[in-house]
């Protein structure tokens, strides 16, 4: 055994001290932790982007419906994307099956992604996380209440409850 630490051993290699090994393990652990946090944050933002895309797609279909029917479809606290109530949007409004409708404005109404949500927006029977649609003012307006995991200040949306209406999306509960 060499008398001087880190002196070459008989095989020509360097001897590592316990402290060096612990420091290397600590660094690897920290890098792994930071990577996991970054990946989870990116996944959360991706889920919010998917939610916003689904709400925007529903808004576009609702505007097409309004142009055809001169009003928005009936519904109160309707969970969009529910296979029994609001799987599609056709001339007959939100339904489970639009195959008999003359026009179909949205063949598949996407529901929300539950992952990461705190259950602040719930509707339907039984209550569940959803994009909650309600017709307002006798068909002249609507509100879709939805939840996001993160704030999007550039879009004026908050972490938690937000509202989509004919005039756009805004932070906070629908009025």
C-alpha positions, 0 to 999 in steps of 0.5 A: 500500500502506498504511503502517499494518498493518490500515489500510483498503485502497483497496477498504475491506477490512481487510488480514490478516497472515500470522500471523492467517491461520495462527492461524485455520488452526490453530484450524480444525485443532484443532476438526476434530481434536477433533470427529474424536476425539469421533465415533470415541469415540461410534462405539466406544461404539455398537459396544459397545452393539450387542455387549451387546444381542446378548449379552443377546438370546442370554442371553434366548433361552438362558433360554427354551431352558432352560425348554423343554429343562431344560438349555442347548444343547450346544456348546463354543467355538461362535462365535455368529452363525456361519452354518454352526454357530450362525445360530439357536437352536431346539429342536434347539439352535444350528444353521445352519437352524432351519426344521424345529424345533418352536420357535425361540427366536432366529431370527437369532443375531447375531455380534460386530462385529469393528471395534475389537476386538483379537482377545482372544476367538476361537473356531471353525474358523478362529479368529475374533473371536466371542461364544464359547458353551460349555455347562457342568455338563452343560447346567446352565450356560453361558458366553459369552465376549465382548470390548468396546472400552471399560470399562463400570464402571456395568455391571461390565464391563471393556475387553477380555474379559468373560463372560456366564452365567446369573447375568449378565455380569461382567468378565474371562474365563469360568471 
